[in-house]
């Protein structure tokens, strides 16, 4: 899996979408992504977001649980 260029490309494209959408959101992950981009630069932030997404996906698959967005107010209310 570590050397799968297609999967890596999908993770990077997803991370770019997360960073672009973060500008109009105010959740904890979006604030973290924007602060990281400001601190480390766009591409380092994209790679860090892709790595975070890969770790979250792996954890969901490994545990066999449904994904819950970190800090999601809708999940906390349910």
C-alpha positions as CSV (number, residue, x, y, z in Angstrom):
1,X,0.0,0.0,0.0
2,X,2.8,2.4,0.8
3,X,4.0,2.3,-2.8
4,X,0.7,2.7,-4.5
5,X,0.9,5.8,-6.7
6,X,-2.8,5.8,-7.4
7,X,-3.8,5.7,-3.8
8,X,-1.2,8.4,-3.0
9,X,-2.6,10.6,-5.8
10,X,-6.2,10.2,-4.4
11,X,-5.0,11.1,-0.9
12,X,-3.3,14.2,-2.1
13,X,-6.3,15.3,-4.2
14,X,-8.5,14.7,-1.2
15,X,-6.2,16.7,1.0
16,X,-6.2,19.6,-1.5
17,X,-10.0,19.6,-1.4
18,X,-10.0,19.6,2.4
19,X,-7.7,22.6,2.5
20,X,-9.7,24.4,-0.1
21,X,-13.0,23.8,1.8
22,X,-11.4,24.7,5.1
23,X,-11.5,28.4,4.2
24,X,-15.2,28.5,4.5
25,X,-15.5,26.2,7.6
26,X,-14.9,26.7,11.3
27,X,-14.5,23.2,12.7
28,X,-11.4,22.1,14.5
29,X,-9.9,20.1,11.6
30,X,-10.4,23.0,9.2
31,X,-8.8,25.5,11.7
32,X,-5.9,23.0,12.1
33,X,-5.4,22.7,8.4
34,X,-5.4,26.4,7.8
35,X,-3.0,27.1,10.6
36,X,-0.7,24.4,9.3
37,X,-0.8,25.8,5.8
38,X,0.1,29.3,7.2
39,X,2.9,27.8,9.3
40,X,4.4,25.2,7.0
41,X,3.3,26.2,3.5
42,X,0.6,24.9,1.1
43,X,2.3,21.7,-0.1
44,X,3.6,20.5,3.3
45,X,0.1,21.1,4.7
46,X,-1.4,19.1,1.8
47,X,0.9,16.2,2.5
48,X,0.2,16.3,6.3
49,X,-3.5,16.4,5.7
50,X,-3.2,13.4,3.3
51,X,-1.2,11.5,5.9
52,X,-3.8,12.3,8.6
53,X,-6.6,11.2,6.3
54,X,-4.8,7.9,5.6
55,X,-4.3,7.3,9.3
56,X,-8.0,8.0,10.0
57,X,-9.1,5.7,7.2
58,X,-6.8,2.9,8.4
59,X,-8.2,3.3,11.9
60,X,-11.8,3.1,10.7
61,X,-11.0,0.0,8.6
62,X,-9.0,-1.7,11.3
63,X,-11.6,-1.2,14.0
64,X,-14.6,-1.9,11.7
65,X,-16.4,1.1,13.1
66,X,-18.4,3.9,11.4
67,X,-16.4,7.1,10.8
68,X,-17.1,10.1,13.1
69,X,-15.7,13.4,12.1
70,X,-13.5,14.7,15.0
71,X,-15.3,17.5,16.8
72,X,-18.5,17.1,14.8
73,X,-21.3,18.9,16.7
74,X,-23.9,16.8,15.0
75,X,-22.3,13.6,16.2
76,X,-22.1,15.0,19.8
77,X,-25.8,15.9,19.8
78,X,-26.9,12.4,18.6
